[in-house]
Amino acid sequence: ISPRSIDHVMGITKAYCTRVGNGPFPTELTGKTGQFLRKEGQEFGATTGRPRRCGWLDLVALKYAVRVNGIDELAVTKIDILNNFEEIKICTEYNIEGKSTKDFSPSLYDIENAEPVYKTFKGWQSDITQCTAMDELPTEAEDYLNFIQDYLNVDLKILSSGPKRSETIVL
């Protein structure tokens, strides 16, 4: 099918980042927070059982993926994994050798040396698995999701508020 035949492209992202294997991962959390995300999100390889590396959502990298892939709608999964955090961070830019940028660089050197700059959100600290609409989510969760939508300039269309099929919010 020709890309010209597609009238919209939906991307899918988790509410936080994961990575398998080696390589740069600017928002990686190597301490208790990363371990908590891994455990709560069941972030282990399906075949090998190898633990995935976990970190805060990286909007610099995600915005690049949105642009390169022509994404105009987004599904955000696993927002329930963030239920118990007092604060939640999102990477909005990088500092690379003292220079601030909101643009993702394809240079491995730049990404290896990128220091994430975060925007911090108040956590919602409540169970959202029973929410069936955006307006049922805690204000803090709405703020988090609206920021993602505005930053990326894409419409959020699907949110997963839990692991069950019924724990999906279609916007």
Secondary structure by P-SEA (a helix, b strand, c coil): cccccccbbbbbbccbbbbccccccccccccaaaaaaaaaacccccccccbbbbbcccaaaaaaaaaaacccbbbbccccccccccbbbbbccccccccccccccccaaaaaabbbbbbbbbbcccccccccccccccaaaaaaaaaaaaaacccccbbbccccccccccc
